[in-house]
Amino acid sequence: MKVSVIGTTGYGGVELLRILHTHPIFDIQSLHTTRNEVPIWTEYPHLFNIIDKTLEGINPQKIAEECDMVFLATPSGVSGKLAEEFLDTDIQVIDLSGDLRLTNVDEYRKWYKKEPASKAIIDKAVYGLSEWNKEKIQQAKWISNPGCYPTAALLGLAPIIQSNNIDPRSIIIDAKSGISGAGRSPSHGTMLAEMNENFKLYKVNEHQHTPEIEQQLLAWNDTIKPITFSTHLLPITRGIMTTCYVQLLNDTDENEIYELYMNAYKDKPFVRVRPKGVLPSVKEVASSNYCDIGLSLDQRTGRLTIVSVIDNLMKGAAGQAVQNANLMNGIDEKTGLDFVPLYP
């Protein structure tokens, strides 16, 4: 299958290239940018003599005629407009931005401070949380790839949320991300001098991933109330850790919680539930498509702590996008992604 990537100069886009380069079924047909039309290795020298494609301008009609699938790795506010160009074509579309995730366009305006994509496109897209929306993804032609923070948080929360054994007002998500999650555009907040040996909270109570998380939680359990979602920057390049706290309604043994999670993820190859008493760290999933989950129940307070870790550029972006592409085309979802995390 021939695939095109629009937005290859960002970290999510170049991570897509790393995966697609060795994928046995997807073949990179073309790379596109709104910037200079130069060989891709001039943007990313590590690709020299590996990927010899030249960045091209964006011609949606030509892309749709020459390719079977297009990945939109462009920023929010850009992807939605680009997607409209493919609305009347047969090409499969996977959008890595936030433009197609929120079904309520007013919520998009409020949280993203941009004009939303057309409702026709939003309604067309399936939310691509691979482990929990597999059947719809397999039938879809358009995918809205989840955000990095929502992926980690939702995978960690899903089993307990659907058990209906939590106080619906009690959800707290404490999330931390490596600097690559802020993108490649330079800013004071991501400079080495600012972040080295530092750790900071940002977008307090106003992060744009908040409504995305709440939208999916409500789809699983319509009693859920607004969440508390805090985001922090870590002085590392890549990785996300979310520590989620929920108050249980009933006396529950930790073995029951563990069994609940093991059953929920037993047939989902990229989610690894750690043994009791073992909590994961971001280094243990680096450069992989895995989400590792650890659990701890405080019997004294009745509060469950859920730790989930992902690589923000992989399971949080490009890896999940390829996983969804596999599912859309009847391919084993592990294809092109079944590699060991990079360690140390």
N, C-alpha and C positions, 0 to 999 in steps of 0.2 A: 504494500500500500504506500502511496506517495503522500507525504505530509509536508506542510509548510508551517513555519514558525514566524509570527510577527512579534517583534519586540525582543530580539535576541541579544541586545546590548545590556539588558538588565541581568541581575543574578538568577532570577527564575528562568529566564530565557536561555541563558548559557547552560544552566543545569539540565534543561530539556535536551540540549544538544549532546551533553555527555551521555544521557540515557539512550537517546534515539540513535546515536552513532553506532552502537553495538546491538540495537534491537534487531532480532532476526526477521521481523515482518514489516515494520515501518521503515521507510526509506526517506531520508531528507531530500526533498525536491528543491526547496527554495527557502531563503532566509530574507526577512524584510525589516526595514527600518524607516523612520522619518528623518534620520540623520544622514551622514555621508555614506555614499555607496562605495564601500571599500571592502577588501577581503576581511572576513570575520576575524582572522588571526591578528589584524592590526588593533582590534578592540580587545582581544583576549589572546596574547602571545602564546599561551600554553596550548593553543589549538594549531599552531604552525605545523604543517606537514601531516596533520591529522584530519582536519576538515578544511577543504579548499574552496568552500562556497564564498561568493561575494555577496555582500548585503545589497538588496535591491529595494527600489521604491515599492510602495504598496499599491497594487492593482488588483482589487478584489475579483473582478471578472476573470482575469488571467489566472489568478490563484485557483478559483473555483473550477476552471476548465482543466487545469493541469494536475490538480491534487484531489485526494479523497478526503483529507482532513486538514483542518487548520487549527493551530494553537494560538490563542491570543494572549501573549505574555506582556501586554501593555498596561499602563496605569489605569486605575479607576477614573472614569470620566472620559477616557479615550476608547476603551474596549467596547462600551455600549454603542458608540457611534459607528465603530468599525463593524460590529456585529450586524448592524442594520444592512450593510452592503451585501451580506451573505444570505439575507432572509429568503430570497426567492431562488436560491440555488440548492443543489443536492449535496453539497459538501458538508461533512460533519464538523461541528464547531465546539471547541473546548476553550472556555474563557477562564483565565487564571485570576482575573481582577474581581473586585466586589460588585461590578455593575449589574450582574444578573442574579445575585443571590437573594435580595430582599424582594418579596412579593408585593410589599406595600411601598409604592413609590414615594409617598410622603415621608416615610421613615428614612428612605435613601437620602432625600433632600436634607432632612434634619441632621443625620449623622455624618454624611459624606460632604455636605456643603457643595454639592454639584447637582446639575440637572440629570434626572434618571434616564435610562434607556427607555425605548417605547415599551408599553405594556405587552404588545404582541410578541416581542422578543423575550421578555421576562417570563411570560407564560409558557413559552416554548421550551425553556431551559429546565433541565432536571438537576436538582441539587446533588452534586457528586460526592457525597460522603460514602465512599466505596463500600465499607463494611455494613452499612445500615440502609442503603438504598439500591442494592445490587440489581433487583429485578427491574426497576424503572430505568436504571442506567443501561441495562442490556437492551432495552427497547428504544433508547433515546438516540437522537441525532444532534442534540445540543446539550452541552453540559456546563453548568456553573460550578467551577471547582471551588471547594470551601477555602476559607481563609486559614492561615497557619494556626493562630490562636484557637479559633473554633474547632479545628480538627483535633488538636490535643485535648481541649476541654470536653468536647462532645464524646469522643471515644472513651474518655475516663468516666464520664457521668452516665452514659447511655444505659447500662444495665440497671443501676440503682434507681434512676429516674423512672424507668419503665416498670419497676417493681411496685410502685405506689407506696413505698414504705419510707417516705421522707416528709419532713415538714416543708411544704412548697415555698415558704418564705425564707428558708435557711441557706440557700445556695450562695457560697462565696468562692470565687475563682481568683486565685493569686497566681499571676502568670509572669514568666521571665523569658526574654528572648535575647539571642545574640544580635550583634550589630547588623548583620547582613539582612535582617528582617526590615530594616529601615530603607533598603534599596541602595542603589549605587550613586545616586546624586549626592554630592558633598553637602554637608551642613555642619554648623558648629557643634551640634549635639552629638555627632558621631565621629568627630575628630579624635585621633589617638590621644592628644593632650587632654581632651575633655573626658574620655571614657576609660583610659588606662587606669587601673587601680581605683575604679569608681563603680558605683551601682546606684541607679536612680529610677524613681517612679516617674511615669509620664502619662499624659492624657487621662488624668484622674477623673473617673466617672463620665468620661466622654469619648472613650475609644470606639471607633466605628464598627468594630466587630461585636459589640454588645448586642445590637438587635438581631444579628445573624445567629448568635448563640441562643438567644431567647426564642427566636422563631422556631428553631428545631426542637428545643426543649418542650415548647408548647405543643408541637406536633406529636411528641411522645406522651405527654402528660398535660392535659389542659387545665390542671389546677396550679401550675407553676406560676409564681409571682416574679416581679422584676429581680434580677440578680445583682450581686455586687461583683464587679469585674475590675481588677487592678492589673496594670501592666508595668513591667520594669525592663530596663536595658541592662544586660550583663556585659562585662568587658571580655566577651568571647566572640568569635566570628560567626558560628552557626550553632543552632540548637534552641529548643524551647522546653521549658518545664512548667507545667501547670500543677498547682497544688489546690485541689478542690475540697471544700468542706461542706458536708450536709448533715443535718440532724435527723436521726432515724426516729420513726414514730413508735415502733414496737421493739421490745427486747429481742435482739438478734445476736446469735452467736457468730463469731468471726468466721467459723468454718462455713456457715450458710452463705455469708457474703462472698467468700472465696469461691464456693461452688457456683454461685450465681454468675460470677464473672467468667469462670472457666467454661461454663456451658454456653454463655453468650458468645464467646470468641473461639470456641473449639474448632470451627471450620473456617476461620478467618486468618489466613497465613501471615499477615503483616502485623497482627496484634499479639504481643507476648505478655501474658499475665504472669508476673513474677511469683515465685513461691512465697508462702507466708513468711513474713519477717524480713523480706528482701525488697528494698526500694531501688528503683532505677535512677541513673544519672544521665545527663545529656550526652556525655562522651560515648556511652554504650550503644547509641543509635546513629552516631555521626556518619553522614554520607550514605545513609540507608533509607529504605522506605518503611522501616519498622516504627511502630508505636509501642513502647513498653509501659506497662501499668503496674503500680504497686499499691497495696491496700493496708490500712491500719485502722482498726476499730478501737476507740477509747470506751471501754465498758463503763468507766466512771461517769462520763458525760453523755454517752449515747451518740457521740459524733463520729462519723466516718471520714477519714482523710484518704483522698485518692490522689496519687502522684502519677502523672502521665508525661512521658518525654518523647519528643520527635525531633528530627532534623527539619528546621523550618523551610529549607529549600527543597527538601525531598518529600517526605510525607505531608509537609505543609504547603507544597506547591507542585513542583515538576514531577515528583514521583507519583503522587496521587493522580495527577493529570494523565500520566501514562497508564497507570492502573485502570483508570476510567476508560481510556482509549481501548485498552485490551478488552474490557468487559463489553463495550459497545459493539465490538467486532467479533465476539464469540471466541476470543483468544484467552488462554489460561491467564488469569490476572497477574500471576507472578512473572510472566514473560518479560525479559529485559530488566527485571528489577530484583531478581533473586540473588543478590550478592551480600556478602558479609559486611557489617559495619566497619568503618575505618578506625583502627585502634593501635596505638594511642593517638 
